[in-house]
Amino acid sequence: MSLIKRLTVLAMLFVIPSAMAETFTFTAIPDEDERQLRTRFDKVAVYLQQQLGVDVKYVPVKSYSAAVTAFRNNQVQLAWFGGLSGVQARRLVSDSRAIAQGYEDQFFKSYFIAHASAEIVASDSFPNLNGYTFTFGSKNSTSGRLMPQFFIERNLGKNSKNVFKRIGYSGDHSRTIAQVQAGVYQVGAVNYKVWESAVANGKVDLNKVNVIWESPAYPDYQWTIRGDVDTRFGAAFAEKVESALIGMTDPSLLKSFPRQSFVPADNQDYEPIEDVAKAIGLID
């Protein structure tokens, strides 16, 4: 064999495996402004690539349901879901499982916020919201729709559609804050972490909008992984991903969620969310 042919064969041996290597992909529910999400999760992709030794790519989606669909269709193998979207995804993909959650996600909560013109006084008791206009977040949001609807109906004793003059769905927590602050809706429900970040970053005018009620705690966000990743990416790959997430200690990465750390999670942690979703008719 000539020297040129030998070099060509050697080159192919090095190029082909690299070309055939699979990319590990993940997504996240779009609970905030899309530009913030891309900045956040592109950094996470770099971190995971360093920890896992495979190419890793963040795949943005436009809605909560699109995140679930991407996971179901194996367009992504890992997703940062809310409580409800995680339940929905795991019901569609057998052997998928929750592997990590933010420390705060063990006892998450929603804030009910109101425009100053509504003249609702903040209280530990659930407010009388009858006759106001109200906006949830995304229709599939745990902290912006599922749990707020549950608390409304449990405390006021009737279906939420019979409580409010008008109901909207903003699409994400940042827009809920903006819409209530602008007076488009008198009251809304938001993820407490998004609210606190917006206040800290000077994006909220507290003379126009403020918190009127804080919900009891419930489990929420989590990382969910498909059950077939070990077959595709190698033995114990799911465990490697879990270890990488729980081992994420870089303050700049954690601040972008924002979470103080990640801790182990499993599917059973989210049974209360599934039970609530069944109770109010969001899933069968």
Buried (B, 14 or more C-beta within 10 A) or exposed (E): EEEEEEEEEEEEEEEEEEEEEEEBBBBBBBBBBEEBBEEBBEBBBEBBBEBBEBBBBBBBBEBBBBBBBBBBEEBBBBBBBBBBBBBBBBBEBEEBBBBBBBEBBBEBBBBBBBBBEBEBEEEEEBBEBEEBBBBBBBBBBBBBBBBBBBBBBEBBEEEBEEBBEEBBBBBBBBBBBBBBBEBBBBBBBBBBBBBBBBBEEEEBEEEEBBBBBBBEEBBBBBBBBBBBBBEEBEEEBBEBBBBBBBEBEEEEBBEBBBBEBBBEBEBEBBEEBBEBBEEBEBBE
